[in-house]
Amino acid sequence: MTASWLTPWRLRVYPRLLLAAMGLALLFVLCTGSGARVVSGRLGGDFAEFYAAGRIVLAGQAERLYDPAVQRAAECDLMPDAAGDVFVPFAYPPQFALPYALLAALPYRPAFAAHLAVMAGLLFLAVRIVCRDLPWATPYTAAVVCAAILFYPLLRALLGGQNTPLTLCLFAAAWSFERRGRMVAAGLCLAALCFKPQLGLGLLALYALAGRTRMALFACLGLAVLLAGATAFFGPSWPAAWLGYADWVVRTSLGMEGEMAVSFPGVARHLLAAWPRAGLAAGLGAACAVLACLGVVFWRRRGRSLDLPCLGLAAAGLLLAAPHAYFYDAGLLVFPALALLDARLPHAASLVCGLWLAGLAQIFAPHLGLSPLFPAALALFGLCLALVAAPRRIRP
């Protein structure tokens, strides 16, 4: 029944119609309300922090980017229903604020629309990059894109102004360029990915362990150029200001992570909140175990191809080991899901549907007391590990 209903024509046409319908619905939302306010509440969610960072740079206050009072003042009109002292802190490396200075030159609403369009395009590009190496998926790229957009973490990232699609695209591009021998481009993608150091530096280390020395070298050179540019623009004191502010943000958010956390450190701190030291030790211990496992796997791949299961394993593992990862970061689980489908694991489609439902169940996470995406990420990590360790016994 299902196979006869999901014909190739429908898999090509229906997703395009659904994407068009979602685009029209979003256009309607953008045309209602004014400023940061829409009929459903506040427009853009976390986009306010990025837009405010762009405002700060555009106003010539780049050296005060990590002053909480300056960030709060830059966001005051972007929080229509919040108290005056509420703001979303910008704790990314300073160079990440520069593109948002261009958006800050626009009114908030057009800026959010432009950001959403760029992120949607990056999500499409990430899926297309991976699907072009999967003969079974290439004709149905639109269907895969549609499924990815409707995956709750990615949907929330898009509508909430987050940058998970950029992370996905850089992951996919670095993997694809390396497989085609384009080490300069692959290394530069890793350097750009370091806007999230816990992911970019982690992936760089894994490729270095796998013997991709030229790729790692170009990544380090690209990162050095970015850091030098940040020093020239934001002043020599930015590393201390950024690290101090990021540490304050992480420590402040510890009590608010709760059911949003999807990494071992965040989940352990939440579940063992009554014993903070035990929670910290348990979370860091589990994260170190995951990183050690990743290191061994990639070390053993020296001189061998890093296929899609390796990409899926890295995405799931780095997500689990990150000191700070929220549910919208679980959009990275698209890679291990595609790896399972490509490997034709028994019941692979059911497993991927289970992941999609786990994403949807995030809506009920406050009542569950835990993000359902955490066990989903853990399961996908184990399955990709099995694929990498024993591909011949698992694949038909």
Secondary structure, DSSP 8 states (H G I E B T S, - for coil): -HHHHS-HHHHHHHHHHHHHHHHHHHHHHHTSSBTTEETTEESSTTHHHHHHHHHHHHTT-GGGTT-HHHHHHHHGGG-TTS-TT------S-GGGGHHHHHHHTS-HHHHHHHHHHHHHHHHHHHHHHHHTT-TTTGGGHHHHHHHHHHSHHHHHHHHTT--HHHHHHHHHHHHHHHHTT-HHHHHHHHHHHTTSHHHHHHHHHHHHHTT-HHHHHHHHHHHHHHHHHHHHHH-TTHHHHHHHHHHHHHHHHHHHHGGGB-SHHHHHHHHTTTSHHHHHHHHHHHHHHHHHHHHHHHHTTTTS---HHHHHHHHHHHHHH-SS-BGGGGGGGHHHHHHHHHHT-TTHHHHHHHHHHHHHGGGGHHHHTS-THHHHHHHHHHHHHHHHH-HHHH--
